[in-house]
Amino acid sequence: YEALLDKAKKGEGAIDYKALRFAFFETPDFNPLTGMMDYRAVWGALGSGDNDAALKAAEAVLAKNYVDINAHMVAHIAHREKGNSDKSKYHRAWADGLLDSVKSTGDGKSIDKAFEVISISEEYALFQALGVRRLQQSLMRDKGHAYDAVVVVDPKTNQQTTYFFNVDKPFSAYGRD
């Protein structure tokens, strides 16, 4: 993971965001519980209108998990609001690349084409990017795999959609050393 991340930060070749996400999952630093705590911290600070606190929270998350999509999204918005165009674009590129890597694993419209995530917070990052709001979430099991079935609503159209996420990775990480 560290070698892939170092190469990506230096701009040496194309960044394989999916490989980075999956490699981070394999590190001892990965913890399936911190993603949602981090999600609340970064978006909460941004939601309060305190861009400095949002950046501080995002930087703290990225220091331990550089593939956290929400932290990059918040850093992008906070830097944009502060007029830091280059830093905003940098974090936007990372957020987009990481989101695209989640979307490349399926279309989320069925269990057979479920998005594969390494943490539940990646689901929430996708919802932020799509501009939808989560209504309900349920855990399903099928053929030895675990899935989140999440019903969301588009606040502009009131249209509801169900997205499916393969959550084998986060579930397998519970209790590991």
N, C-alpha and C positions, 0 to 999 in steps of 0.2 A: 504493500500500500504506500509506504513512504517514498519508495523509488518512483512509483507511478505519479504520486502527487507532486514530488519535486520536479519531475519532467514537465508536468502540466503547468505548474506555476511559472516555470522558466519559458514556456511557450515552445518547447521542443517537440514539434510535430503535432498531429491532431490529438485532441484529448478524447480518450475513451471513457466517457462519464459512467457508463454502465460498469465497466471493469473497475473503476475507482470505487463506486458504491459497493459492489460485491466484495472487493478486496478489503474495504474498511470494515464490512460486516465480519470478516474473518479475524480481525485484530482483537487483542484483549481489551482495547479501548471501547469497543462497541458495547452498548448497554441498551436493551430494548425499552427500558423505562425512561431514559433521559430525553428521548425525542419529544414526547408530549410536554414534559416540563419545560424544555427549551422552547417549544412552540409557544407556550403561554407567555414565557418571559419576553421573547423578541416581539411578538405581535402586540402584547399588552403595552410595552413601552412605546411602540409606534402608535398604537391606538390612543394613547394619552397625549400625543402630539409632541412628545419630548424626543426629538431626533437624536440628540446627543446620547440619551439613555438607550435609545433603540440601537444606535451604533455600538455602544459599549456592550450591550447584551449580545448583539450579533457577533461582534469580534470575540467575545468570550466563548460562544458556542463554536465558532469556526476554529478557534485555537485547539479545540479538542476533537472536532468533527468537521473537517473542511467540506464534506459532501452533504451537509445539512442544507436542504433546499430552502427551508423557511428562513434561515439566517441570511442566505444570499439574497432572497427576495426583500427582506427587511433592510439589509444594507443598501441594496439598490435604491429603494424608495427613500430612505433617510438621506443618503448621499445626494440624490436628485433634489430633494427638498432643500438641502443646504447649499446647492449650487456646485457640488463636486461632480462635474459631468464625467470625467474619466473614470473615477472610482465607481460611479453609478453604472456606467456602461460595463465595466469589468464584472461587477456582481450580477448584473442582468444577464451577461453572457454565461456565467456559471449557472445561474438559476435556470435559464432556458435549456442549457445543455443537460443539466441533471433532470429536469422535467421531461425533456425529449427522451432521455434514456429510460425513464419509467414508462413513457407512452410507447416506446419501441418494443416492450415486452408483450403487448396485446392491445386490444381496444377497450377492454373493461366491460364490454356489453354482455358477456356470458362467462360462466365458470371456465369454459374451454379457452377463452381469450382474455382471462383475467390479467390485470396489471400485476407485475411481480414487484413487491416492495421489500425493503430491508427494515423498515420501521413504519409504524402507524402514522407518524407525523408526515411521511411522504404522501399518504393519502390526503391529508389536510392541505399540504402544499399544492397538490393538484386541484383541490376544490377552490383554493384561493385563486389560482391561475385561471380557472374556468369561470370564476365569478359566481359560483353556486354555494348554497348553504346546505349543510347536512341536516337531514330530518331524523333519520333513524339508521341504526347500524346493527347488524346481526352477524353472528359467527355461524358458518356452515362447514360441514365436512363432506367431502366427496372423494372417493377412490384414494383414500389415505392422505389427502391434502386438506389444509385449512384455508378458508376463504372468508373475507369480510364482504358482506353484501350491504352496500350503503346507498340509501335512498337520499337523493339531493333534490333541491328545487332551485330553479333559475328565478331569482327575485324579479326579473324584468318581465318574464312571460308566465310565471307560475307553473311552468312545465316541470313535472317530476321525472327523474331518470334514476335508474339503479345502476351502480357501478360495482364491479366485482374485482377484488384484490386477492391475489395469492399471498397469504401471510405465513407461509411455512418458515421463512427465514426468521422473522421476529419471534415466532412461537418456539422455534428450535433454540433460540438464544436464552430463553428463561432458564435460570438455574445453572447455566454453564459458568465455569471458572474463568 
